[in-house]
Amino acid sequence: MEKYFNSVREIIKQGFLKNKLIKLSLKTLITIGVGYYLYVNINFHEIVNQILNSNQYLLITALLLGIMNIGLQYLKWKITVNVVLEINNNKKIISSLLQGLAAAVSTPARLGEYVGRAIPFADKSFLQVTLATLVDKFFSMLIVLVLGSLASVFFIQVFYNVFEFITISLLILLLIFFYLIFLLLFNEKFWDNILFNKLKNSNRFGKYYNKFEVLKRLDKIYKSKMLILSFLFYLCVIVQYSILVMAFSYNYHFLNYMWVGNLIMFTKTVIPPFTLGELGIRESASVYFIQRIGESADVGFNASIFLFIINIILPAVIGVIYQLRKNND
């Protein structure tokens, strides 16, 4: 019997390793494919030339907006920690945010951010901080999905000439879906219906419902603040992208670049982190969409890379420096 169980364990182990190997192989192939797409579409000499001849004032403006970006993230995290974790220590809150940003860069799908944010809150469980982080990110993701999906529908209509009936149908479906989300957020009575009661009592979906139900317990003032701050944060990012495109292209079609930035954020959100280290998804989307409106692939690549440096790398460096100084004190 023991020999039988050992054989079963070995089969399970082999299957797990095999699945990991398949996933790693797929990620490697997709990463190579994305890399090849960028290699074919961009000119590295032109990329360097654009950087050297870019509009420095616009680059500085994008960098300053990066400071605003961190500030908005701090405000979002602050009110979430105040409400969900019932912590009002501003020093711990900023420490949590910066350590989360530092840990996010070096981990797949930014999972390290959850660990980094939990470190300063030793009196709270990791699950509690993770839940607070998910709530914080939910509102940002909701804004991306609302604005990004609408921008995508218009993109399909403009560049692929689909039937207007299909476009109108998609818009109606999206508006109905987002209206239901709005009811979930601001109408507690909407939770008390037959469908949700079945989900709540379901063996299969009950655990997911209980996690989502945390939104019901949050007050309307908190939800309103988070939606406003998340919108401002999102607006800040796509304005940054637009400014960076102008800095490298010396063209000033600001609204078109805002549209492209919207599409990039939506693409990055809905596509899972298939590539190794999440490399290339943002850059490929930027290259593809920016070319559709008449700009060069090199401009799209540079704008995307600089957006990544300003909003991801620099805050992570600040987080690392903060943590090192804290450890030395």
Helices and strands as residue ranges (DSSP letters): H 2-41, H 44-52, H 56-80, I 81-85, H 90-105, G 108-110, H 112-118, H 126-160, H 164-186, G 188-191, H 194-201, H 206-212, H 214-217, H 220-249, H 254-270, G 276-278, H 281-292, H 297-308, I 309-313, H 314-328
